[in-house]
Structure formats: C-alpha cells, structure tokens
Amino acid sequence: MMHRPVLAANWKMNHGPSQAREAARAFARLHAPSKATIIIFPPAVSIEAVRAELRDRPDIAVGVQNISTEDAGPFTGETSGAMARDAGASYALVGHSERRHIFGETDAATALKCAAALRADLVPILCVGELLEEREEGETLAVVRRQLEAGLARLSPDQVAGMAIAYEPVWAIGTGRTATPHDASEVHGAIRVGLEETVGRRAGDIPILYGGSVNATNASELLAARDVDGLLVGGASLDAANWGRICAHGAHTAHSGAT
C-alpha cells in the first residue's frame, strides 16, 4: 500500500488569530498543492482565522490540538469536538505528550477523547510515546502498546481504520534529540502489528506519523523509513519557510506502510 504522506504542524500555544492568519498566508504562498496531506493545528482560538485564511486551499486541513471528553455542558475553559468542527477543524490531536505529562491526561481520557472526536466528525490522531526512563529500561514497546490499546478501547474496527496514530517519544520533543529512522521504524512497525489485531489488513491504510524534534534537515530521512507515513512537527512548523521545506520533502515521498 502506497501511502499519501501526512504532514501535521502543531503550533501549540503560539500564534493568536492575527499571527495565525499571517503564518497561514505565508505558508500557502510557499506551498503548492501536492500529493501530501497537510494539516495545521493552531490554538483553538485561531482555528476559525486559519480556516478562513485558507478558504481557497482545500488541500490544507485544519485541526484542533485538544478537545473535551464531553460534547457540551458546564465545563469552563473546555472546547468540545462539535465546537472545533464548527470553527473549521477536521482533525483532533488526542493524548499529546504535553497533555499527558503536564496536564495529567490519562490513557482512559484518550479513549473518551477519541470517541468524542468521532462523534463530532473529526478524525482523531492518537499520540503515543515513552519517557526517557521508560526507554532506558527497555519498556518502549510495552508503553506504546498500552497507550495504543487504551486509546482505541471504545472504538469499533471501522472507526479505528479511519483515524491516524502519531509516535512521539517524550524524550525527543523539544529537546533537539530525535529518534533515528531505525528507532522510529521499529516502533511504528510494532504499532502496525497492534493495529492489525483490531482492523486486520486495513492496518496498512492507517497513517502512523513520527513526532519529536523534526526539522527540515532530518525530515526526508525519517519519511524514508519503513512504516513512517508522515510527521507531526512542533516548533519547526512555526516558521512558514521552514515548514514549507519540510512539506516539500513530504511532497516527494510515498512508500509502503505494510509490515
């Protein structure tokens, strides 16, 4: 199965509506439509601004960085999947390492959020990944497998087949340290095997992204690794020119995701 590369920009808590419009405009000027799937995840307050700025670029999707487990109600400060969808989002990040390790999001919460995203007609991208100490203790695959199984626990095989997974080793996020292509490929292969247990041969159609200190220098090498179907990019995506260079690598990449 030849995958259409998925390149996702997570702006985190950067770019309010004005800056977000400028960044989206600059990127759109630099990046011509390509075979890659491009997704921008601005802060929730900037989703509508980015979607409006990209109204003539249906090839660039917009996502929400986090959603509530609930659809509506007395949950001050939360954003529901339906609200994000109404603002223009079509994807939702679930279980990003910063949500897990700074805000205490649990494996059980990721299951609820994946289900909530699907109820709102958002495509969930479930993030999984190990801490440095877990990696040093040889627990990487066990941790990733646990997080994967927990996040998918409330979904049907058909729902799982329509989502995406992102492997982001916590020790590589924002640290300048990056998993080698071999490391990424090994974990992505294990994720693929786990997905096969739920959806069978359709697991080859589920994009598995790598995230963790990705930049324009290492993007091409990571994308060439077996079972790496795309990239989830943080800080390097904040600059339009840099993000454009990363997307250019993806625009020329497609490979087999089958194990």
N, C-alpha and C positions, 0 to 999 in steps of 0.2 A: 504494500500500500504506500503510494507516494503522498506524503503529507504537504499540505499548504502551510508554510511556516507561520507561526503565531508570534507576533512581537507586541508585548504589552509594556506600556510606560506607567509606572506607579509614581505619581508626583508627591505622594504622601502629604504632609501638612505644609505644602508650598503652592504658590500661585492662587491668590484670590481671583475673583471674576475678571478684573481688569488685566492682571498679568496672565491669566489663563487664556484669555482671548488673544493676547499678543503672541503667546507661545504657540498656540494652535495655528494662528495665521502664519507665523514664520515657518512652522513645520510643513504646513500644507503647500507653501510656496516651494519648499525644497524637495518634497517627496511626491513623485508622480505615482499614480495608481499602479499597483504591481500585483503579483500573484500571492504576496504575503497578506495575512490577516493582521491588521494594525488596530490596537486598542489603546486608548488613553484613559487612565484612571486619575482624574483630578479630584481635589477635595469635593465633598458633597455640595458645598455652596457654589462651586464653579461648574458643575455638570451642565446646567442649562446654558451657561455662557459659551462653553466649549462646543456643545452640540449646535448652538445657533451659528457660531463662527464656522463650523464645518458643514453647514447645511447643504453645500454643493459638493461635498465629498463623502458620499455614502460608503466609500471604501474604507473610511476611518471610523471605527466604532468608539463609543464612549462607555465607560463602566464606572461603578461605584466601589469605593475602597472597603466599605463595611456596611452591613445592614443589621437591623434588629432581628431577633428571633420571632418577633411579633409583627402582625400585619397592621395594627393600629391600636390606639389606646393611650392611657396616662403614663407615657414613658418619656419624660422630659429629656431632650437632647438626643434622642434616637432618630434614625432615619429608616423608614420601612422600605421593603423592596418595591412596593407599589409607588411610593413617593419618588424613589430613584428612577423607576421606569417612566413615570410621568415627566420627570425632568429631562429625560433623554438617554438614560443609561440602558444598555442592553446586556451588560455583563456585571458580575459582582465578585470581588475577591472575598474569599472566606478563609479564616484561620491563618492570616498572615502572621509571621513570627512575632512581629511587634504587637499584634493583637493578643497573641498567646502569652508572651513573656513580659510585656509591660502592663497590659490591661487584664491579665488573668483569664483570658478566654480558654475554655476547656474543650476537650475533644467532644464532649456531649453537646456543647454550644455550637460547634461547627456542623454537627449533624442537623440541628434545628435551623441553622442559617442556610445550609444548602437547600433544605426543604422550603424555607421561606423564599429564597431566590427563585426557585422553580415555580412557586405559586404566583409570583409576580411576573412570570415570563422573562426572567433574567437567566442567563447562562452562568452557573457558578464555576469559579476557578478555585478549587480547593488546594490550599497551600500546606505542604508538609515539609518537615526537616528537623534535623537533630542539633542539639547543643554541642559545643566543643568537647565537653567532658564525656558526653554520650558517644561521640565519635572515637575519642581516645580509648574508651572502654570497649570498643568493638560492637556497640549497640545500634549503629546507624540503621541497618535494615530492619531491626525489630521495632525501633521507634517509628520509622516511616510507615511500616506495615500497620502498626497500631493506630496511628493517626489516620491513615487511609481508610481502614476498616470502620473506624468510628465515624468519620465524616460522611461515609456512604450508607450508614446503617439504616437510615429512614427512607432511602430511595429505591425505586424499582430498577431492574436492569435497564429498561428503556430510558429512564431518566439519567442513569449513570452514563449511558452510551452517548448522551448529548452534552456532556459537560467537559471540563478540562481539569488537569492537575498541574500544580507547579511544585517542583522540588527546590527548596531554598534552604540550604544548610545555614543555620543561625550564625555559625562562626564565620561565614563568608559575607554576611550582609553589612554593608557599610564599613567593612574593615580593610578593604583592599585585597583580602585573601580570596581566592577563587578556587573552587574545586577543579581539578584537572578534567579534561574531556573524558579520560578513562573513569575517574571517580563518578562524574555525572552520569555517564553511560551505564555504569554498574547499578547505580541506584534507580535510574529510570527503567532499566530492564526489570528490576525487582518490582517496581510499581506496575509495570505492564503485566507481569505474571499475576500480581494481586488483582488487577482489573479483569484478567481473563477468568478468574474464578467467579466473577459476578456477571460478566457480559459475554464470555466466550470469545469467539474470533473477532467480535466487534471491538475488543480492546485495542486492536491495531489502529482503529479510527479515532481514538481518544488522544488529543494532543497532550503531551507532557512537556511542560516548559521548565527551563532551568533559571533560577534567580540567585544572585549573590555576587556583588561586585562585578557585574557585567559591564563592559565598556567597548568602545569601538575597536580596541586592539585585540581583545580576546573573543569577540562575538562570532567571528567567522569560524574559528577553531571549535568553539562549543557547538555551534549549529551543525558542524560536520560530524559530530559524534553520534554513534548509533543510539537510537531511541530518544534523542533530544530533538523535539519537534518545534521548539521556539524558545523565547527568552522573556523573562519578567525582569524589567530593568528599573532600578530606582534612581539614584542620584544622577547617573549618566544620561537620563532622559529629560532632565530639566532644561538643558541647553538644546535648542531646536537643531542647531547644526550637528551636534554630537549625536543626538537621537536620529537625525536623518542618516548619518553614516552607518549607524547600527542597523537601521531598517534597510539600507542599501545592501548590506551583507545578506539579510534575510530574503530580500527580493530575488536573490540569485541562488537560493538554497532550497532543495527539496530532496528528501531521502526516505528510505524505508523505515517505518516505525515498528515493523514486525520483529518479534524475537525469534 
